[in-house]
Structure formats: structure tokens, C-alpha cells
């Protein structure tokens, strides 16, 4: 193989690499976090709703009042545009499936 042939290929490689920096070529989009509107505490409450916990159980687990849990649930439903706890549980399972641990 001649040395001149290899040199002739360099502009093609350089041109290809240059395409990565073009402003009209968008990088792959990162999907937005659907849970972004929720506070960390609301995310905890949502996680427990998805596990089937009642407001009383959530209050006990998080050491907060049951009325506070109900306030968090109303806020979660409002922020996510959901109707009830069942929809919230389904939403959580769809959007957090990878973050759930299996616990006996």
C-alpha cells in the first residue's frame, strides 16, 4: 500500500468528524423527567402509593401526619394531571419501573 493513498483518505475522515459539530445536527434528545414537578417528599409518597400503601401506612412510614399525606397526594394528583390514587400508582410504575427494588 502506498503512503499517498492513505493521505488521500484523511479529508474524508476529517469531514465526517466535522459533521458532529454542525449546529443543524441535533444530539439525541434526552426525555424529560415526568416526575420533575414533584418535590422529593412527594416522590416518596408516590413511590409508596405505587406499592399499595394507604395514607395511614404512608404517614407511619414517613413519620408525618395522615392529613399531611393527603395534602401531598392532592398535590401529586394536581401536578401530574391525574384523577386518583390508582392513576398515580400506574403513573409511578410506568415512570419509575427501573428504580423499584424487589423486597419480600
Secondary structure, DSSP 8 states (H G I E B T S, - for coil): --HHHHHHHHHHHHHHHHHTT-TTS--------TTTTS-HHHHHHHHHHHTT--HHHHHHHHTS-HHHHHHHHHHHHHHHT--SHHHHHHHHHHHHGGG-----
